[in-house]
């Protein structure tokens, strides 16, 4: 998947945290899966990286960031 070649996804922990967050939101019916879920999750993590150090966050922290904020982002398809 091309998404995983993104510079923000250079860390396996970050990638898995994003995927788990998106999966959690889809399973709980908060968003629909699709391109915008992934691109907006990348934007969200980039924003966090600009204000904090993403490398010190663990997988669970990344997942919580995605779960708490992704459904409110522009173009993310909500259920």
Order of alpha helices (4+ residues) and beta strands (2+ residues): alpha-alpha-alpha
